[in-house]
Amino acid sequence: MQRSYFRGTPKYLRSQRSHNYAVGKNEAGVETVEDRGPDFDPGITTPNGGWNAPLGDVARFVAFLTGKPANENELSRASVEQMRQPGKPMGPDRWMGLSTYVIKRGEATILGHTGGQASFRGYLYFNPATSAAVIYAFNTTSDATGEKQAALNDRVFDFLAK
């Protein structure tokens, strides 16, 4: 993964960084789009993740999580299995595992993680039994994200449970 990084964007990748945008309404009630630029300082939140990656690198990571490590220098299979165990309850049929959401959908177990900073949002979910995965990302936020995001997640979980 040559294009993934933490914290600030390295100089050699700055030309490939997406801008992030916020959609809202101005004082007159007119919808506006604010260009927040390509970069931001994640500051104190860096330790809780802060991974910046193109979708191709995220796909490689999911392939790793659903497959086997290529060598012992990678994360051990025992650690990957530990990530899949339900931990703290987060609601009906949902738990927080070791850095992984564990979601029961019928007989299927869906794993994943989400994250966001500035107006960037990233989602990855997968079914370890089938190796099917869904990865999606946004570089824009608006007031209409809550219910619509929950509906999109439900569709993704239903798809992965098949």
SELUMTI-681483 format. One record per residue: residue in one letter; x, y, z of N, C-alpha, C in turn. Coordinates in steps of 0.02 Angstrom, whole numbers, plus 50000, padded with zeros to 5 digits. Layout:
<recs>
AXYZXYZXYZ...
</recs>
This chain:
<recs>
M500424994250000500005000050000500455006250000Q500615008549942501095014049934500765020949938R500105021249939499765027749938499345028950001S499425024850052499075025750115499535029250165Y499245033050210499645036650259499215038750319F499545041150370499215043950429499415051250435R498975055050464499055062250479499065066350415G499545070850405499545075250347499745071750283T499485074150227499635071150162500365072450143P500745067150126501435068150103501445072250038K501975075950029502035080249970501925076549905Y502195070449899502155066849836501445064449820L500985064849869500295062749857499795068549855R500025074549868499555080349872499155081449809S499445080349751499085081449688498525076349678Q498535070849715498025065649708497495065949762R497555070549808497085071149865496445074649843S495885071649860495225074549845495085080449892H494715085149867494465090449911493875087649950N493705090750006493095088750042492625094750043Y491975093250040491465098350032490915097750084A490605103250100490025103350145489455106850109V488885103450107488285106350076487855109050133G487625115050127487195118150178486795123750148K486475127650191486085133450168486375139650199N486405144950158486655151350183486085154950220E486225161050242485745164950281485085166150243A485115166350177484515167450136484145160850121G484405155250147484085148850135484265145550069V484755148250035484975145549971485505140149984E485425134449951485915129049960486585131149932T487115129849970487795131549950488245125549958V488805125749923489315120549929489955124049950E490225122050007490855124950031491415120050016D491915122449979492515118449964492985119250024R493085113950060493515114050120494235112150105G494395111350041495085109950022495255102550027P495875100850009496065093850008496335091050073D496565095250118496905092550176496655095950239F496785092950295496605095550360497075092350411D497125095250469497545092450521497105088350568P497185081650569496775077550613496945078550687G497505081650701497695083450769497665077750818I497325078950873497305074250929496955067650911T496565067550857496195061450840496615056450801T497225058150783497655053550745497715046650777P497805046150844497885039450873497275034850865N496675037550854496095033150848495985030950776G496475031650735496415029450665496765034350620G496375038550588496675043550545496985040850482W496795034850462497075031750402496785035150341N497205037650297497015040450233497245035650179A496775033450137496955028450087496495028950027P496765027649968496335027149909495945020549913L495385020249877494955014349881495325007849863G495805008149818496185002149800496564999349860D496845003649902497195001349962496704998550013V496115001650018495604999050063495394992050040A495314991049975495134984549947495674979349963R496314981349959496854976749977496814974750050F496644979550093496584978250164496014973250177V495444974250145494874969650153495064962750127A495424962350071495644955850046496084952350097F496514956150129496934953350182496504950650240L496004954650261495584952650317495154946450301T494994945450238494584939650220495004933650197G495654934750189496094929350166496584927250220K497184925850199497704923750245498304928350237P498664929750293499254933950287499774930750240A500104934850201500614932250155501234929950192N501384933050249501964930950288501854932750361E502294930450404502224931550476502354938750497N502624942950452502744949950469502094953950467E501574951050440500924954350439500554952650503L499974955550510499544954150568499394946650571S499464943750630499354936550636498624934650625R498514928550603497834926050594497464926150659A497804924850716497484924950782497224931950797S497594937150779497364944050789496764945650746V496784943250683496214944350638495594940950667E495674934850692495104931250722494844934850784Q495294937750822495094941550882494674947650862M494834950750805494464956550781493734954750765R493614948450751492954946150729492484944450787Q492734944650848492334942650906491914948550932P491264947350946490844952650974491124954851042G491114961251054491344963951117490794968051150K490884974551152490404978951184489764979451143P489184978151173488544978751136488424985951114M488174986751052488014993351025487284993851004G486894988951019486194988751000486004981750982P485384980750960485174974050942485604971250885D485894965450896486284961950845486894965850820R487164970350862487754974250844488224974850904W488864973850890489374974350942489984977950914M490394980450958491054983150940491554977750958G491914975350909492454970550921493104974350928L493644970950917494304974050920494404978050855S494224984350857494254989050800493804987150742T493324982750755492874980450701492154980150727Y491684982750689490984981850705490794974750687V490414971550730490164964750718489404965350716I489114963650658488394964650646488094957950625K487594955550662487234949450643486654951450598R486604948050542486044949150495485794942250477G485264940050509485034933150499485574928450525E485764923750483486294918950502486994921650488A487034927150451487684929850430487984934550483T488634934750485489004939650525489354944350477I489194950750483489504955950441490004959650485L490604960750459491114964450494491264970850456G491514975850492491694981950456491954987350502H492074992950472492294998850509492125004950467T492005010450502491865016650468492295022150499G492335027650465492715033150493492605039450453G492755044950484492675051250448493015056950485Q493275061550447493535067850472493435072950419A493385079250441493205084650396492555082450362S492505082950297491895080550262492015073950227F492565070550242492715064050214492385058650257R492085053650225491785047950260491965041650222G492165036450258492345030150227492005024350264Y491795019350225491435013550252491705007250220L491825002150259491984995650231491634990350274Y491284985950239490944980350271491074974150231F491134968350265491244962150228490954956250266N490834951050229490594944750257491184939950255P491484938250312492084933950310491934926850284A491314924650288491134917950264491134917550188T490964923150154490924923150081491464927350048S491814931350087492324936150063492014941750022A491354942250020491024947849986491134954150028A491254959749995491374966050030491054971849993V490894976950031490654983250002491064988750034I491344992949991491754998650013491455004849980Y491325009950019491095016149990491365022050029A491435027549995491735033550025491405039749996F491395044950036491115051350016491605056950033N491605062149994492015067950010491565074050022T490925072850037490445078250046489965076450102T489805081150145489305080150197488745085350189S488175083650217487605088250217487175086750278D486635090550285486175089350341485775082950331A485775080150272485345074350256485715067750262T486185067150309486585060950311486315055550357G486015057150413485815052250463485365046650439E484745048250423484265043050402484485039850336K484735043750290484945040950225485535036150234Q485985037850280486555033350292486325026850323A485855027250370485595021050401485245016650349A484875019650304484535015850251485045012550204L485575016250186486095013350143486445007550179N486605008450243486925003050280486474996850281D485824997550292485374991850292485394988150226R485404991750170485444988550104486104984750097V486644987750120487304984550117487304978150159F487044978450220487034972550263486604967050233D486024968850204485604963850172485964960450114F486314964450074486704961850018487244956950041L487614958850093488164954750117487924948450153A487314948550178487054942750214486834937150168K486794938550103486574933450055487104928350042
</recs>
